[in-house]
Amino acid sequence: MDDNMYQRIRALCKERGITIRALEKQLGFPESYINKMGKTNRPSIDSVAKVANFFGVSIDYIYGNSEIRSTADDVFQDETIISLQRACEKMSEEDKSKSLQMLRIAFDYAFSE
C-alpha cells in the first residue's frame, strides 16, 4: 500500500478514536494486515472497500485519488446535487461554462479567509 493510503487510514482511525489493530479486528483482517498490505502487493479492492465502508468514505478517498470523502450514493441522494444536475442537463455548453465560472467565484468568496 502506498504511504498516502496508509496515512489516510491512520488518520481516519485517529478521528474515530480507534487503533489500526482494532480496525483490523473489526473487519476480520489478520494482525498487521493493514501495515503489510501493499508492501508486497496491492490490497484487493474488497479489502479497501471494507475499510471505506467502515468509515463511510469513498474508495477513491482511501486510495488518495480524491479529497472528497462522500460516497457516490451520498452524493446522488443529495437533493441539491440532483437539482444542479437536472439544471445542467438543460443548459447549453456555453451556459454550463458561465454557470461553473460563477459558482467558482462564489465558492472562492464564501471560503476565503
N, C-alpha and C positions, 0 to 999 in steps of 0.2 A: 504494500500500500504506500502510496506516496505520502510524504510528510504532511502535505496540506490536508489530505483526507483524515489522517490520524489526528491532526491538530483540531479539525472540526469536530470529530467525535469526542475528543478530550474536552473541548470547550462546552459541548452540549451536555456531557456528563457533569461538568462543573456547575453549569446552570441548573441542572436537575438535582444536584446535590448527591450524586452517586459516583462510585468509583467505576473504572473501566471493568474491573473484575466483577462488580455487582451487575453491570450491564451484560457481561458475558454469561453470567449465571441466569439472569432473567431471560435471555434469548436462547439459552441452551447451547451456547458455544463452549468449547473446551477452554480450560485456563490458558491465558496468554494468547488466545486466538486473534484478538484484535491487534495486539502488538506484532504478531507473526504474519498475519495475512498480508500478502503483498510483498513481503521481504523476499520470499522465494517464488511467489506467483501472485497474479492479480486475484483479489477476492471475487467470489461468484456474485452475480447480480442479486441472487437470492439473499446472500448474507448482507449485502449493502442495503437491500430493500428492508430487511428485518430491522436494521439499525434506523433507517429513515422512518419507517412506520412507528417504531418505538417513540421516537422524538417528535413525530408529526411534521417532519420536514421532507422536502423533495430529495430524490436520489441525486439529482444534479447538484443540490446544495452540499450533500455529503461528499460527492466527488470533487467539489470545488469548481464546478462548471458554471455556477450561478450564485449570486449573492442573495437571491430571493429564496426564502425558506418555504414559502407556501407550496403545497402540492397542487397539481393541476385540478384535482377535484375541488379544493378550496377556492381556487381562482374562478373556476367555471360555475360555481354556485353563488358567487358574489353578484348581486343584482346590479351593482354599479358597473362591473366589468361587462355583464351581459348587455346592459343598455348602451355602453360605449361601443361594443362590438356590433350591435344592431345598427347604430347610427353610422358607424364606419362602413358597413356594407352598402349603405345608400349613397355614400359620398363619391364624388369623382376623385381621381388621384391627386389633382391639384388641391381640392378641398381637404383631403386627408393630410397632405403635406402642411398646409396652412394651419390646420387644427392641431397637429402634432407640435408645430413650432410654438403656437400659443400655449399649449399645455406645458411644454418645456420651460417657457418663460414664467408661467405661473408657479410651477414646481420650484424653479430656481429661486423665485421671490419668497415663496412660502417656507422653504427650508434653508434659506441663507441665514448666516449667523448674525 
